[in-house]
C-alpha cells in the first residue's frame, strides 16, 4: 500500500507513516494505492480545499492509467470510509514507491517533484473560450465559473448602453485566489467537458 499526498500547487508527495490511520489528517487529500484490493482510494479530508480535491481526482485517474484497468478509483470522504478501507487502517504503508511506476513523487527531506500529470499546461485558449460561451446552458441555470486544470475562472458580466439600447456581455477571467475549506451549496450543479477520455473543463452552474 502506497500513500501520496496532494498539495495545493498540484504536486504529490510520497508519504510514510506508522499506519494508514496516522496519515489521515483533515486538511489532506490522499491517493491511497492498494495493490491487494486493486483499488485507488481518493481520500478527502473534511478541511481539505476544493482545489486539492479536483487535483486529486485528476491524479487518481492518472495513477489508474499507470497501474492498469483492473484497478478502480474510489472517492472517499473523511468519516465515510468503506469497510474495506477501515480494515486496513492499521496497516503500515510502503516506505518507498513501487519501482517502475511513472507517478512523480517527492521523498521525505527533499524538494517535492511536480507530478507529470499536474504539470501539463491547460490554459483557456480563445477557441476554448468561444466554445464554452457558445454552449447552451441547461434550462434554469447560469454559468458562474469554470475550472481548467488547477485554475478557476469566474464569469464577469458587464452592461453597456449603445444608441439607447442596453447590451449585456459576459467574459471569462482567471481568479487568482479561492477560499480554503469545503464549498457546497445545493443550488449549484456541475457540467463536465470530456475530450479523449479526459476532463478538460468543469463548469460551475448556479440555479436561477
ABEGO torsion letter per residue (X at the ends): XBBBBBBAAGBBBBBBBABAAAABBAABBBBBBBAAAGBBBBBBBAABBAAAAAAAAAAAAAAAAAAEAABBBBBBBBGABBAAAAAAAABBBBABBBBGBABBBBBBGBBBBBBAAAABBBBBBAAAAAAAAABBBBBGBBBABBBBEABBBBBBBBBBBBGGBBBBBBBBBBBABBBBEBBBBAABBBBBBBBGGBBABBBBBBBX
